[in-house]
């Protein structure tokens, strides 16, 4: 299951991680976010122990959303050592996300 990341656990889960972190910025009211949500859950299961897969609700976590300049959702960012390595906007195919995870692991 993808981790629910928020302002209280962000530093522990994301900033301090030595693994690849994949963050899905989403909102309940966002149609494309609902489309990609099952894909994010599948990735969380498939990459458990290899990468951290998390979801950030933009409506509840404004400071994180602002920190990464998120203006459109869904936005998925790939971070390692607190550095953004890749960012994609919109509901992309699972194969695109898998390819990028494999490349960055």
Phi, psi and omega per residue, in radians:
X1 nan 2.359 3.112
X2 -1.117 2.454 -3.133
X3 -1.301 2.433 3.030
X4 -1.494 1.879 -3.087
X5 -1.760 2.362 -3.136
X6 -2.452 -3.083 -3.061
X7 -1.141 -0.457 -3.130
X8 -1.410 -0.481 -3.121
X9 -1.937 0.036 -3.049
X10 -1.002 -0.899 -3.086
X11 -1.063 -0.743 -3.114
X12 -1.138 -0.771 -3.043
X13 -1.459 -0.718 -3.003
X14 -1.719 -1.026 -3.025
X15 -1.100 -0.700 -3.070
X16 -1.541 -0.044 -3.086
X17 -1.282 2.437 3.031
X18 -1.714 0.045 3.120
X19 -1.743 2.924 2.987
X20 -1.138 2.333 3.117
X21 -2.025 2.199 3.099
X22 -1.969 2.061 -3.095
X23 -1.977 2.214 3.073
X24 -1.769 1.942 3.060
X25 -1.537 2.154 -2.977
X26 -2.556 3.052 3.006
X27 -2.614 2.629 -3.114
X28 -1.009 -0.652 -3.059
X29 -1.424 -0.072 -3.035
X30 -1.553 1.975 3.139
X31 -1.019 -0.927 3.126
X32 -1.046 -0.525 3.098
X33 -1.125 -0.696 3.120
X34 -1.181 -0.542 3.119
X35 -1.181 -0.734 -3.051
X36 -1.502 -0.259 -3.094
X37 -0.957 -0.795 3.107
X38 -1.085 -0.571 3.109
X39 -1.143 -0.763 3.117
X40 -1.069 -0.716 3.111
X41 -1.117 -0.715 3.103
X42 -1.093 -0.765 3.136
X43 -1.091 -0.663 3.126
X44 -1.061 -0.706 3.108
X45 -1.227 -0.800 -3.060
X46 -1.181 -0.530 -3.077
X47 -1.931 0.307 3.105
X48 -0.998 2.262 -3.118
X49 1.527 -0.327 -3.141
X50 -1.800 -0.634 -3.120
X51 -2.512 2.747 3.074
X52 -1.728 2.110 3.129
X53 -1.983 2.133 -3.083
X54 -2.412 2.849 3.135
X55 -2.155 2.397 3.114
X56 -2.167 2.063 3.092
X57 -1.327 2.006 -3.064
X58 -1.147 -0.505 -3.123
X59 -1.245 -0.482 -3.090
X60 -1.763 -0.163 -3.018
X61 -2.337 1.090 -3.044
X62 -1.071 -0.648 -3.080
X63 -1.197 -0.651 3.096
X64 -1.209 -0.758 3.131
X65 -1.025 -0.755 3.123
X66 -1.193 -0.716 -3.135
X67 -0.954 -0.695 -3.101
X68 -1.692 0.105 3.076
X69 1.107 0.646 -3.117
X70 -1.329 2.087 3.130
X71 -2.059 -0.373 3.128
X72 -2.284 2.566 3.100
X73 -2.296 2.661 -0.016
X74 -1.270 2.486 2.969
X75 -2.131 2.328 3.108
X76 -2.080 2.182 3.103
X77 -2.060 2.588 -3.126
X78 -1.991 2.116 -3.036
X79 -2.202 2.460 2.975
X80 -2.492 2.355 -3.095
X81 0.928 0.732 3.103
X82 1.054 0.457 3.113
X83 -2.155 2.294 3.103
X84 -1.272 2.140 3.135
X85 -1.736 -0.476 -3.084
X86 -2.850 2.618 -3.135
X87 -2.510 2.366 3.080
X88 -2.315 2.487 -3.113
X89 -2.056 2.358 3.128
X90 1.761 2.952 3.126
X91 -1.380 1.829 -3.113
X92 -1.788 2.764 3.130
X93 -1.128 2.643 3.109
X94 -0.983 -0.668 -3.114
X95 -1.042 -0.603 3.110
X96 -1.139 -0.770 -3.138
X97 -1.191 -0.724 3.115
X98 -1.071 -0.790 3.138
X99 -1.027 -0.759 -3.104
X100 -1.223 -0.699 3.091
X101 -1.062 -0.850 -3.124
X102 -1.042 -0.697 3.141
X103 -1.123 -0.646 -3.027
X104 -1.628 -0.200 -3.137
X105 -1.172 nan nan
